[in-house]
């Protein structure tokens, strides 16, 4: 079973407010041309928007693994636990 197939089994109770934040969007634009977060997140939560020249955060699909907390070489991602009752609900992990 592929990672994508396993992720499909998970269910999400998305909050109206994000628990993931890009601290300084200019860091992504000027210091990180590789946009590392778009590569290391297993749920593909981070996406580079070339038109807007910024990282888009699809927090609703976050699997709460915490990779982004340690993966950004510029420490430009703030990761908080989702509020109680919100976030990922694993099924048959």
Secondary structure, DSSP 8 states (H G I E B T S, - for coil): --HHHHHHH-EEE--SS-SEEES-HHHHHHT-TT-THHHH-TT--EEEETTTTEEEE-GGG-----HHHHH-TT--EEE----TT-EEE-S--
